[in-house]
């Protein structure tokens, strides 16, 4: 069962639920066509953000867009800005286009697209919430990556003073668009691999509910990963340290929220 935490904001009316799919793409020429086909099978509009890909991937994205009969919108960065930068570009476009929710899924095919309806059902039921994937890894997951992510889990639990975010690194999730755009308007967010975790921590600080949805995650043998071991780990470490001091600054409010939630549950 999905785990949820309390939220201080009222839910949006169900009639105001207009989801889209957001896919950041950087040199995933081999996998992206299958990912988009799987998404379009669910009759969802799709926003692709080409984050400075090479010419061969750009041609694939152009073809996908031309063949999509208006279901796919392609946005482009001239130079690579990172996953977070691509997601924020897509979020701003989604807000301007009138979408209320954006389902983020990775372009390399590691996420189970059959779970898209389950994620959106949770978002439709609680449109004020963050719906995030809680990975169930298969045997293809690299052991080092599997165990190393637990260090991030611990930091997230410390920096939110809760266990509500089960996995902050899974790129399969549904955001309510307005809170993300509002957050990005007042806070500079990391634009690379630190984004996925930072945005969840800060939205949690803002009081958004978190719903964790189990989902199978694999690592295809021909999949492409752009995680840069030293640089991205340095960015993530800096993000955790900054979040820790941010948590200390918010400590009275976070403790009051926990106390209020505990009291209302009794």
KOLRO-970866 format. One record per residue (C-alpha): residue in three letters; z, y, x. Coordinates in steps of 0.2 Angstrom, whole numbers, plus 5000, padded with zeros to 4 digits. Each point is the difference from the previous one (the first is absolute). Layout:
! residues N
ALAZYX ...
//
This chain:
! residues 266
UNK500050005000 UNK499650185006 UNK501650095007 UNK500250174994 UNK501250155004 UNK500550144989 UNK499050164998 UNK500550174996 UNK498350064992 UNK499549964982 UNK498549884998 UNK498350074996 UNK499249954983 UNK499049845001 UNK498550094993 UNK500050115016 UNK499649855012 UNK498350025009 UNK500049895015 UNK498749995014 UNK499949895016 UNK500150095017 UNK499449915015 UNK500050085018 UNK498649935011 UNK499850015018 UNK498749885007 UNK500249864988 UNK498249974998 UNK500249814998 UNK501450004987 UNK499850154989 UNK498649944989 UNK501049854994 UNK501650114998 UNK499050134989 UNK499249864990 UNK501749924996 UNK500750174995 UNK498550044989 UNK500249844991 UNK501650074992 UNK498950154993 UNK500950135010 UNK499350165008 UNK500149995019 UNK500250135013 UNK499549965018 UNK500550115014 UNK498949975016 UNK501250055013 UNK498750045014 UNK499249835000 UNK498649955012 UNK498250014993 UNK499949824995 UNK501550014989 UNK499450174993 UNK498449924995 UNK500949864991 UNK501150134991 UNK498450094995 UNK499249854993 UNK501649954990 UNK500150174992 UNK498150004996 UNK500249834991 UNK501650044991 UNK499250094985 UNK501350145001 UNK501549895002 UNK500350045018 UNK500350185008 UNK499850015019 UNK500950135010 UNK499850035018 UNK500950065015 UNK498950055015 UNK501349945012 UNK501349874999 UNK501750074993 UNK500949844997 UNK500549894985 UNK501250134994 UNK498850145001 UNK498749904991 UNK501249964986 UNK500550184998 UNK498250054999 UNK499849874986 UNK501650064991 UNK499450184999 UNK498349944993 UNK500949894987 UNK501150144994 UNK498550124998 UNK499049864991 UNK501449984988 UNK500749835005 UNK501849974998 UNK500349855011 UNK499149935016 UNK500149825004 UNK499849995019 UNK499349845008 UNK499549975018 UNK498149995004 UNK500249845011 UNK500249874986 UNK501849955004 UNK500650044983 UNK499849894984 UNK498950114988 UNK500449884986 UNK501850085000 UNK499250174996 UNK500449984981 UNK501849955003 UNK500350165011 UNK499150114987 UNK501049924986 UNK501650045009 UNK499450185002 UNK499550024982 UNK501749944994 UNK500950125012 UNK498750145004 UNK501450105009 UNK500349865013 UNK499349945017 UNK499349834999 UNK500049925017 UNK499449835006 UNK501349885007 UNK499049895011 UNK500049815000 UNK499249965016 UNK498949845003 UNK499849915017 UNK498850135006 UNK501350135003 UNK500250045019 UNK501849955004 UNK500450165010 UNK499450114986 UNK501049904987 UNK501750025009 UNK499750175007 UNK499850074982 UNK501849964997 UNK500650145012 UNK499150124988 UNK500849924985 UNK501750035007 UNK499750185004 UNK499350034983 UNK501549934992 UNK501150115011 UNK499050164997 UNK499949974981 UNK501849944998 UNK499449864990 UNK499049835000 UNK498850054986 UNK498550015012 UNK499749825004 UNK498550035012 UNK499450175004 UNK498549945011 UNK499049914987 UNK498450104996 UNK499949934982 UNK500850124988 UNK499950124986 UNK500450185001 UNK500350134986 UNK498850135007 UNK500950164996 UNK501649975009 UNK499049955016 UNK499050164999 UNK501550104997 UNK500949925015 UNK498550035011 UNK500050184995 UNK501750035007 UNK500249885014 UNK498849955014 UNK499949814999 UNK499449895014 UNK498249974999 UNK499949835009 UNK500949834998 UNK501650094998 UNK499450074983 UNK500349844989 UNK501950005005 UNK500350185000 UNK499350044983 UNK501049874992 UNK501650065008 UNK499750184995 UNK499549964982 UNK501649894999 UNK501050155006 UNK499150104986 UNK500749874987 UNK498549904996 UNK500349824994 UNK499449865011 UNK499349844992 UNK499749855013 UNK498649884995 UNK499849845010 UNK498249975006 UNK499249895012 UNK499350075016 UNK498949925013 UNK499250055016 UNK498249955000 UNK499349945017 UNK498650124999 UNK501150144994 UNK500250175009 UNK501650085004 UNK500150185007 UNK501949995004 UNK500250075017 UNK501549915008 UNK500750145011 UNK499550164991 UNK500349944982 UNK501749925005 UNK500550175008 UNK499450094984 UNK501049884989 UNK501650025011 UNK499950195000 UNK499849994981 UNK501549894998 UNK501150125011 UNK499450154990 UNK500449914984 UNK501749955006 UNK500450195003 UNK499250044983 UNK501149874992 UNK501650085008 UNK499550174993 UNK499849924983 UNK501549895001 UNK501150084987 UNK498650004987 UNK499549825004 UNK501849944998 UNK500250094984 UNK498549924993 UNK500649835005 UNK501750034993 UNK499250064983 UNK498849854999 UNK501549895004 UNK501050084986 UNK498750004987 UNK499749815003 UNK501849964996 
//
